[in-house]
Amino acid sequence: MNDNGKFTSVESTTQDSSNIALPLSAVGLVVLTAACWGGNPVAAKYSLFSEETNLGLPPLTVSGIRFAMATVFMIVWCLLVKAPIGISRKQFLPCFVAGTLLFAQIATFTIGVHLSNSTHTTILINTFIIWILVFEHFYTGNHRITRMQLFGCALAGTSALVTLIIKSNNSETPATDQASVTGDVIIIISALILAIKILYIKASLTRIHSGTIILWHDLIGVLWFIPTALIFEVDKIGSQYVNAAVVGGLIYQGIIVGGLCFAVQTMLLQKHSATRISVFSFLTPLFGISAAALFRDDPLSPWIFVSLILVASGIYLVNREQPK
């Protein structure tokens, strides 16, 4: 948005800055969101129902509560940044599509977390970066990736693969945090939907303020989650399944991730290509594994430092300034 309150073309801004490295302030914000997202699967594990503890809520209910909190957060955010809260008829369609994509992505994510473990979820959800890279290069044309940047993505992706293999072969993983093939496949589907959602929102930023579209995409997502949860999960919802850990997990997912992280990411997408922003998500598995080790007693392998070197090198190659 310019000084006159009108939206400038995000597409032209992105293309003009596609060869420019991210400023330090943007790097700091992206790393912060990656760290927060890393803790999301762990928080989800605390809020989802566990047969061992007989505590927690079903997946769709958790998702609905999470984005109801995020909606409240985004109302406050819009007031602070002076973004419009209301939308016009022309802006309703992109908000509705974004909210529907949110419903599909978060529903598959939460179900996948329930069927898999926090480590696999943290790693596999970040395959969305690969989809964004492909879509931006071959479809939208917003970011023409070079061979060196492709190598950087492969290098960063290798770190996630190494981490996944190490964690998969670790027999000390708690019984309450076991992975499954079904859960892993659902998480990969969620990652594909996430990539589509991010690129759709980025394209919509020429017509609607970043804070406004996130507010409405949260609200529409909730309007999808509430009836779906009431139809499929009403017999599994009750205060007897809720304790402080469940509430804490919901607050983290709703306010920190569903609110703050989505708002910051969308704000950054107005100025930078999705590929440059999303590649930092390769850091998320490292934060996620650390959170799992800290809060769920998962063993922390020394190989995580090798993985950190790989991902740092890959991020540098993708985000270094390219010659015009």
C-alpha positions, 0 to 999 in steps of 0.5 A: 500500500502506498502513502495514498492508501492504494495498493501497488502491484505486488507482482511488479514489486516481486519481480523487481526484487527477485534478484535482491537478497533479503534485508537483515530485518526480513531474515530475522522475522522469517527465522522467528516464524520458522522457530514458532512453526517448529513448535507447532506440531509439538503444541498440536500433540498436546491439544489432540486427544491421546488414548494413553492420557484420555485427554485432548480434543479431536482434530477438526475441533482443535483446528476450529478453536485454533483459528477462532483465536487467530481471528480475534488476534487478526482483528487486533492486528488490523486495528494496530496496522490500520488495515481495513476489517471490512471487505468489498464484494470483489474481495469476498471471492479471494477471501473465501478461496483462501479460507477454504484452502486454509480449511483443507490444509489445516484439516489434513495437517491436524489429522496427519499430526494425530496419525503421525508424530511431531518430528515427521510432521515438522519435516514433511510439512515443509516439503511445501517449499519444493512445490512453491519453488516449482510453481513460482519458476514454471507457473507464476514466473515471479521467481526464476530460480538459477542452477545455484539456487536449485542446488541450495534448495537441494542442499537444504532439503537434504538436511531435512532428509538426513534428520528424518532418517536419523529420527526414523531409525531412533528406537528411543522415540516415546510410544505416544509419538509414533509415526505412520505411513498414512499420517505421513502421506496426509501431511505431504498432501497438506504441504501441497495445499499449503503451497497453493494457499501461499501463492494464491494469497500472494497473488491476491495481495494486489486487491486486498491488504495482507492483514485483511485477507488473513483475518477473513481467511481465518474467519471463513476457515472457522466457519468451515471447521465448526459445522464439520466438527459438530457433524463428525466429532460432537461425541468426542468434545467435552470439558473432561478432556481438557487440562492446562496442557491442552489449553496451552497447546491451543493458545500456542497454535491459535495466537502464535502460529495461526495469528502472528506467524501467518500475519508476518509471513503475508506481510513479507510476501508483499515485498519478497518472492515466495521462494526466498521467504519459504526456503527458510522453512527448512530451518523449521525441522531443526526447531521442531526436533529441538522442541520435541526433545525439550517438551516430549523427551525425544532424544536429540541427535548430534547429527542435528548440527550437520543438518544445521550446516546443510540448511544454512548453506542452502539458505545462503545460496538461495537468498544471496543477491544475484547479478541483474 
